[in-house]
Amino acid sequence: NYTPVVERLLAARDEKHLNGYAYYLLVSDFAKQICAGENHVRAMTWFLLVRSGYDVKIGYHAQGIVLLLPTDKMYLTIDGRRFYLMTDEANPQIYTYSGEYSAGHDIDFSFSQPMLLGGRTETRNLHFDFRGKNYSYSLDYNADLIDFYKDYPKLPFEQYFNAAPSVQLRNSINASLKPFIEGMDKLTALNFLLQAVQLSFDYKTDQQQFGFEKYFYSDEVLAYPYCDCEDRSVFFTYLVHELLGYDVIG
């Protein structure tokens, strides 16, 4: 009797504002509680996702069952449709079928609204100089969201510019930075925010900090000790959107 289970999972998705990929992780974790063995877990995950209205494909490779998540952004193309391949195996040979089980939704990897993952808030104290005066401020971020991002697939770059930050970060930006720019003309306020982003954070490349390329979402700029150019660009873009209401082209 799977219907009440699917209804409760979908309710949790809506309550927590989960995107499609986060919902996949929720369903997969649930499947691990009721199934033994990785192939059984993946089969149950596929079944529950299909019943939830997602057009997920199931396939086979050398390690057993593999799931293919439909998305318009990346990585593998089958009959003109794109899929994200859920496997750690490098360049696997995948067998799947040509038919569709259901005409369901794609898996959404973007963040159009803040996801409500836990409530563990941490604070970063920052300061910078602007036109001979020192400004000190504090920004909050969602530490549970940082844990979620650690294993998140690397996406096309525009996804990072358009991602909604946590509720904690948005509220603290308005509480800490907005009072500084009230009364400033727009160009001065724009330069103030640029200085805040450029001077509040220490710089290291991704290779220096992680040993690989990693793009940051806005909350991650606060969570890690260093950030680089594209991370600051994403954070600056959000500040300009939120505090000044300008459109920004990355």
C-alpha positions as CSV (number, residue, x, y, z in Angstrom):
1,N,0.0,0.0,0.0
2,Y,2.4,2.6,-1.3
3,T,-0.1,5.5,-1.8
4,P,0.0,6.9,1.8
5,V,3.8,6.7,1.7
6,V,4.1,8.7,-1.5
7,E,1.6,11.2,-0.2
8,R,3.6,11.7,3.0
9,L,6.9,12.0,1.1
10,L,5.4,14.6,-1.3
11,A,4.0,16.5,1.7
12,A,7.5,16.6,3.3
13,R,8.9,17.9,0.0
14,D,6.4,20.8,0.0
15,E,6.8,21.5,3.7
16,K,10.6,21.8,3.4
17,H,10.6,23.5,-0.1
18,L,12.8,20.7,-1.5
19,N,13.8,20.9,-5.1
20,G,13.7,17.7,-7.3
21,Y,17.2,16.5,-6.4
22,A,16.7,17.0,-2.7
23,Y,13.4,15.0,-3.0
24,Y,15.4,12.2,-4.7
25,L,17.8,12.2,-1.7
26,L,14.8,12.1,0.7
27,V,13.2,9.1,-1.2
28,S,16.6,7.3,-1.4
29,D,17.2,7.7,2.3
30,F,13.7,6.4,3.0
31,A,14.2,3.4,0.7
32,K,17.4,2.5,2.7
33,Q,15.3,2.2,5.8
34,I,13.0,-0.5,4.3
35,C,15.2,-2.3,1.8
36,A,18.4,-4.4,2.1
37,G,21.0,-4.2,-0.5
38,E,21.9,-1.3,-2.9
39,N,20.0,-2.7,-5.9
40,H,16.8,-3.1,-3.9
41,V,17.2,0.4,-2.5
42,R,17.6,1.8,-6.1
43,A,14.7,-0.1,-7.4
44,M,12.5,1.1,-4.6
45,T,13.7,4.7,-5.1
46,W,12.9,4.4,-8.8
47,F,9.4,3.1,-8.0
48,L,8.6,5.8,-5.4
49,L,9.9,8.6,-7.7
50,V,7.8,7.4,-10.6
51,R,4.8,7.2,-8.4
52,S,5.6,10.7,-7.2
53,G,5.3,12.0,-10.8
54,Y,9.0,12.0,-11.9
55,D,10.0,10.4,-15.2
56,V,13.1,8.6,-13.8
57,K,14.7,5.8,-15.9
58,I,16.2,2.7,-14.5
59,G,19.2,1.0,-16.1
60,Y,21.8,-1.6,-15.6
61,H,25.6,-1.6,-15.6
62,A,28.4,-3.7,-14.3
63,Q,27.6,-2.8,-10.7
64,G,23.8,-3.6,-11.0
65,I,20.9,-1.1,-11.1
66,V,21.6,2.5,-11.8
67,L,19.1,5.5,-11.9
68,L,19.0,8.1,-14.6
69,L,17.4,11.4,-13.4
70,P,15.7,13.5,-16.1
71,T,16.9,17.1,-16.3
72,D,17.2,19.9,-18.8
73,K,20.7,20.9,-17.7
74,M,23.1,18.0,-18.1
75,Y,24.9,15.2,-18.7
76,L,23.8,12.2,-20.6
77,T,21.4,12.3,-23.7
78,I,19.0,9.5,-24.6
79,D,16.6,10.0,-27.5
80,G,17.0,13.8,-27.3
81,R,16.4,13.9,-23.5
82,R,19.0,14.8,-20.9
83,F,19.7,12.7,-17.8
84,Y,21.9,12.9,-14.8
85,L,23.5,9.5,-14.2
86,M,23.6,8.4,-10.5
87,T,26.8,6.4,-10.4
88,D,30.4,6.9,-9.2
89,E,31.8,4.6,-12.0
90,A,33.8,6.4,-14.6
91,N,32.4,6.1,-18.2
92,P,30.1,3.1,-17.5
93,Q,28.3,1.2,-20.2
94,I,24.6,1.5,-19.4
95,Y,21.7,-0.6,-20.6
96,T,18.2,0.9,-20.4
97,Y,15.0,0.7,-22.4
98,S,13.6,3.1,-25.0
99,G,10.0,3.4,-23.6
100,E,8.8,5.7,-20.9
101,Y,6.9,4.4,-17.9
102,S,5.1,7.7,-17.4
103,A,5.1,11.2,-18.7
104,G,6.4,12.7,-15.5
105,H,8.4,15.7,-14.4
106,D,12.1,16.4,-14.8
107,I,14.3,16.5,-11.6
108,D,14.9,20.1,-10.8
109,F,18.5,20.8,-9.6
110,S,18.0,24.6,-9.1
111,F,17.0,26.5,-6.0
112,S,14.2,28.8,-6.8
113,Q,13.3,29.3,-3.1
114,P,15.2,28.7,0.2
115,M,15.0,25.0,1.3
116,L,14.1,24.6,5.0
117,L,16.8,22.0,5.9
118,G,17.3,22.0,9.7
119,G,17.7,25.2,11.6
120,R,21.4,25.1,12.6
121,T,22.5,28.8,12.3
122,E,26.1,29.9,12.4
123,T,27.4,33.5,12.3
124,R,30.4,35.0,10.5
125,N,31.8,38.3,11.8
126,L,33.2,40.5,9.1
127,H,34.7,43.9,8.5
128,F,36.1,46.1,5.7
129,D,37.2,49.7,5.0
130,F,35.2,52.0,2.7
131,R,36.4,55.6,2.0
132,G,38.5,55.8,5.1
133,K,35.9,54.3,7.5
134,N,35.8,50.8,9.0
135,Y,32.6,48.9,8.9
136,S,31.9,45.8,11.0
137,Y,28.9,43.5,10.5
138,S,27.7,39.9,11.1
139,L,26.0,37.6,8.7
140,D,24.2,34.3,9.5
141,Y,24.1,31.2,7.3
142,N,22.4,27.8,7.5
143,A,25.0,25.2,8.5
144,D,22.7,22.3,7.6
145,L,22.5,23.7,4.1
146,I,26.3,23.7,3.9
147,D,26.3,20.0,4.7
148,F,23.8,19.5,1.9
149,Y,25.9,21.4,-0.7
150,K,29.0,19.3,0.0
151,D,27.9,16.4,-2.2
152,Y,25.7,18.4,-4.5
153,P,26.3,17.9,-8.3
154,K,28.3,20.6,-10.0
155,L,25.8,22.6,-12.1
156,P,26.0,25.0,-15.1
157,F,27.3,28.3,-13.7
158,E,24.0,30.3,-14.1
159,Q,22.4,28.0,-11.4
160,Y,24.7,29.6,-8.8
161,F,23.8,33.1,-9.8
162,N,20.1,32.3,-9.6
163,A,20.0,30.2,-6.4
164,A,18.0,31.5,-3.5
165,P,20.1,31.7,-0.3
166,S,19.0,30.5,3.1
167,V,16.4,32.4,5.1
168,Q,19.0,33.1,7.8
169,L,21.4,34.8,5.3
170,R,18.7,36.9,3.7
171,N,17.4,38.1,7.0
172,S,20.9,39.0,8.3
173,I,21.9,40.8,5.1
174,N,18.9,43.0,5.5
175,A,19.6,43.5,9.2
176,S,23.3,44.1,8.9
177,L,24.1,45.7,5.5
178,K,21.0,47.5,4.5
179,P,21.2,50.1,7.3
180,F,24.7,51.1,6.0
181,I,23.5,52.0,2.5
182,E,20.3,53.8,3.5
183,G,20.8,57.4,2.5
184,M,23.6,56.6,0.0
185,D,23.1,57.4,-3.7
186,K,22.8,54.3,-5.8
187,L,26.4,54.4,-7.3
188,T,27.9,54.9,-3.8
189,A,25.8,52.0,-2.5
190,L,26.9,49.8,-5.4
191,N,30.5,50.6,-4.7
192,F,30.0,50.0,-1.0
193,L,28.6,46.5,-1.6
194,L,31.5,45.8,-4.0
195,Q,34.0,46.8,-1.4
196,A,32.3,44.7,1.2
197,V,32.5,41.6,-1.0
198,Q,36.1,42.2,-2.1
199,L,37.6,43.1,1.3
200,S,35.6,41.1,3.9
201,F,36.8,37.7,2.7
202,D,40.3,36.2,2.3
203,Y,41.2,34.9,-1.1
204,K,42.4,31.5,-2.2
205,T,41.7,29.6,-5.5
206,D,39.7,26.4,-5.3
207,Q,42.8,24.4,-6.2
208,Q,44.6,25.9,-3.1
209,Q,41.6,25.4,-0.8
210,F,40.1,22.1,-2.0
211,G,42.4,20.6,-4.7
212,F,39.6,20.8,-7.2
213,E,37.2,23.3,-8.8
214,K,34.2,24.2,-6.6
215,Y,31.6,26.9,-7.2
216,F,30.0,28.4,-4.1
217,Y,26.4,29.2,-3.3
218,S,26.0,32.4,-1.3
219,D,25.8,30.6,2.1
220,E,29.1,28.8,1.3
221,V,31.0,32.1,0.9
222,L,30.4,32.6,4.7
223,A,31.0,29.0,5.7
224,Y,34.5,28.5,4.3
225,P,37.6,30.5,5.3
226,Y,38.4,31.5,1.7
227,C,36.6,32.2,-1.6
228,D,37.7,33.2,-5.1
229,C,36.5,35.3,-8.0
230,E,33.3,33.4,-9.1
231,D,32.2,32.9,-5.5
232,R,32.4,36.6,-4.9
233,S,30.6,37.4,-8.1
234,V,27.7,35.1,-7.1
235,F,27.5,36.8,-3.6
236,F,27.8,40.3,-5.0
237,T,25.0,39.5,-7.5
238,Y,22.7,38.5,-4.7
239,L,23.5,41.6,-2.6
240,V,22.8,43.8,-5.5
241,H,19.5,42.0,-6.3
242,E,18.4,42.0,-2.6
243,L,19.5,45.4,-1.4
244,L,19.4,47.6,-4.6
245,G,16.9,45.7,-6.8
246,Y,19.2,45.8,-9.9
247,D,19.4,43.2,-12.5
248,V,22.9,41.8,-12.9
249,I,24.5,40.0,-15.9
250,G,27.1,37.4,-15.0
